[in-house]
Amino acid sequence: MEEARQSSDVAEHTARLLDGLRAFGANYTEFTGRFAAWLGLHSTDATALVEILYAEDQGAPLSPTRLSERLSLTSGATTNLLNRLERLGHIVRTREHADRRVVTLRSSSLIEEPAREFFGPFGERLEALVAQYPPEQLEQFENFLGDLRAAMTGLLAEQAPPPR
């Protein structure tokens, strides 16, 4: 009896967690879409720009190949997207590595202030929310998210990607 109740509890928690993650994902997609509209960009272009900005903030700027993988785009579609963003002055392609064939994607100084202006209120709200939780609980949540990401990454690695 106890085992059945625990199994039911796990299933209920799993359902609620997935529902919350899906809802956040939908909200994040909507937020990125609003960023796109605010800048007058196609949503895929704005998503690419957000990926480039985020990677830079994390100290691991993207290559065009890595961006292509993150967005599930062909190399040709990614090149066209990057050409548009570069023409608009939102990004620059640099050659920072010893191997001059390696291209690094960087946000331009022209997009930094608009991005801060748009995403700043979310950052402030997120920091205020995080401040409400004790460090131990945040660490547990960070561990859970890391484990969840690893589980999904493992599953994706096991499955063959669809042909493009």
Buried (B, 14 or more C-beta within 10 A) or exposed (E): EEEEEEEEEEEEEEEEEEEEEEEEEEEEEEBBBEBBEEBEBEBBBBBBBBBBBBBBEEEEBBBBEBBBEBBEBEEEBBEEBBEBBBEBEBBBBEEEEEEEEEBBBBBEEEBEEEBEEBBEEEEEEEEEEEEEEEEEEEEEEEEEEEEEEEEEEEEEEEEEEEEE
